[in-house]
């Protein structure tokens, strides 16, 4: 097993200038009775120091390293706000990189981990994000540092009756099995670039997250259906707007164009 930094050291050294010594961990729970609770806490750790120590060596030096290498050059251009055209292939690589980075970022926060194992396996075996993942990129006001937010979402679903059948064929309910759907919205802000990754273990929760974030289908989507686009985008978001989107308090603007 090896260590994997949330942000690659080589990338950090080239384009970043320090980072706040704190990160935000947030959990949002919605219960079947309509109750909604949000809990956040600040953790005194820089994004530059965030590291997951249980990545297997072959993955770290294999497909994950190859993905980092493909994404490095287009990421640097976006970070620095350089005028450039991002091709469809590069957009797909950026969306895949953001998905992988969000998976690692979420694991740093510990349990509950909202990324299903089948999603991680799909990314490893197929080299693209699994279903129920959407990634957006926006241009934001210059922020000479880096920060992330991992916003975990848990929806409690109606319980499933636990049934037992006796030897006479009679069936009755002995209790109710609790069910939950889990997901996250992860934000990565680096210089001029803000990335938003929405992922869930179910179609319904993923649709809910996407609807809250992007009800108008903003044209900055990197995944699914990546398309080429010109950078920087026409509209530049304030950091307050980015933070509001991160907490599901405000949707992405719908008038951004490629």
N, C-alpha and C positions, 0 to 999 in steps of 0.2 A: 504494500500500500504506500502511496506517495501523497504529497501535499499539492493542492491546486489552489492558486489564488483566484479570487473572484475576478480581478482584473490582472491581466498578464503583466509581469514586471517590465518586460521589454517595452510594452505599449505605454505603461505609466511613465517610464523614464523619458520617453520621447515627447509626450504631449501634455503632461500634467504638472502642476505646480502645487504640491501639497494637498491636504484634504482635512476637513474638520475631524477632530478626534471624537466623533460620535456617530452613531447610526440609529435609525428608528426602526423598532420592531412593533408591528401593529397586527392585531387580530380583530376581525369583524365577525360577529355571530348573529345569524338570523334564525329564530326559533319558529317552530310550526305554529305557535299561537300568535305570531305576528310581532313578538318582542325582538328588538334589535339592539345589540350591545357592541360598542367599540372600545378596545383597550390598547393603549400604546405605552411604550417605555423607551427611554433613551439609553443606549449602551455605549460606554466610552471606548469606542474602537474605531479607528480610521478605516475607510473603505480600502485604502492601500494595504492594510494589514490583514484584511479578511482572508482566511484560508480554510479550506476544507481538507482534512487530513486522511480521508478514507477513500481516495480515488485510486483505483488499481493502476499499477505502472504501465501495462500495455495500453490502456485507454488514454492515460495522461500523455504518453509519448507518441501515441498512434493517432487515432481519428480526431481526438480533441486538439492535438497540436497541429494537425493538418488544417482543421477548421480555423484555428487562430491565425495561421499563416495566410489563408485565403482572405480572411476578413481584415487583416491588418492595414493594408494600403487604403481601401475605401474608408475605413474607420478614421484613419488619421486625417483624411481630407474633410470628413464631416466634423470631427472634433475641432479642427482649426478654422472652420467656416470658409474654406476655399471654394471658389466657384468651380464646379465640376459636374459631370454627368455620371450618374450611377446607373450601370447597365442592369438589365433584368437578372442576369446571373449574379452580379454583385449584390443586388437587393435581396436575392434569395439567400446568399451567404450571410448577409447582415442579419436577416431574420432568424437564420439558424444559429448564428453566434449569440444573438440576444436571448434566444430560447435556452441555449446551453448555459449562458451566464446567469440567467434567472434561476435555473435549476440549482446551480452551485450556490448562488446567493441565498436561496431559500433554505438550503441545507445548513448553512452557517448558523441560522437562527434556531436550529434544533426542532424538536417535536412541538406541535404536530407538523409533519412535513406534508405539504399539500400536493406534491408531484407524484402521481402514481408510478409504480415500478414499470408498468407497461409503456409509459411515455418515455422513460429514460432508455429502455431497451429499444424502442422504435427509433429514437434519435441515433443511438449507437449503430444499429443495424442498417438503417436506411439513409442516414446522413441528412435528413430533413426533419422539421418539427412534426410531431404527431397531430392527430385531429384534436379539436378543442383547444387549440393554441392560436392566438392572434397577436401580431406584433405591429406596432406603429413607430414611426420616427417623426419628430418635429424639430424645427429650428427654434432655439430659445436664446434669450439674452445671454451674453457672454458671462460665464461663471468660471473664474480661473481656478477650478479645482474639480473635484469629483464627489458625487454622493449617490447613494441608492436608497430606495425604500421598498421594503417587501411587505405588502399588505395582504394578510391571509384572510380568506373568506370561508366561513363554514355555515352551511344552511342545514338546519335540522329538518328532516323529511318526516311525513307521517309514519308512525311505527308499523312494523309488520307483525301480525299476530304469531305467536309461537304455538304451534298445534301439536297435540299428542293424540295418538290413537291407541285404544286398549285392545286386548285380544278379542273382544266382541265386535270390533269394528267401529266403536263409538269414538268420535273425534271431538275434542274441546280445546279451547284456548287456555294456556297456562300462564301467559304473560305477553308482553309486547317487546319486540326487538327494536332497539333504537337504530335509526339510519341517518347518515349524514352525507351531504355532498360537499366536497372541499375544493378550493381553488385559490388563486392568488392574482394580484396585480402587482408586478414589480416594475419599478422605475429606475432607470439608470441615466444620470445627468452628468455629462462630461463636456466642459467648455461650451460649445455652441450646439451640442446635440442632446436631445432627450429621447430616450426609448421607453416605450410602454409595452409590457408583455402581460397578456391576460391568458390564464390557463386554468382549466377545471377538469374534474374527473367525470363530468357528465355534460351532455348536450344542453340541458336546461340551464344549468348554472353558467356555462360558458356563454350561452346566448344572453343571459341576464347581464353578465359583465360587459360583453361587447355592446349591448344596447345602452348601458349606462355611460360607457366611454365614447362610443362612436355612433350615435343614432342616425347620422346623416351619411355615413360611409365616406369619411374624409379620405382623400387620395394619397395619404402618406403611408398606406399600409404596406409593410414589408412581407407579411405572411398572413394568410395564404394568398395565392394569386399575385406574386410579386411582379412589379413593372418597373421599367427604368424611370428615373426622374432627375431633374436638375436641382442642384444644391448650391446655395441655401434656398429654402422654400420662400415663397412670396410673403408669408405671414410669419412674424417672429413672436413667440410667446414670452410673456414675463415669467419670472421664476415663481411668482405667486400663483399664476395660472397653472404652471406645471405642478405645483404642490397640490392645488385643488383637484386636478385630474388624478393625481396619485392617490388621493383619499376618496375617490369616487364622488366628490362633491360637485364636480363640473365636468361636462363632456369635452372631448376634443373638438376644436372648431371645425365646422363643416365646409369652410370656404378656402381651405388650403389647396393649392393646385401644384401639380408636378411641374 
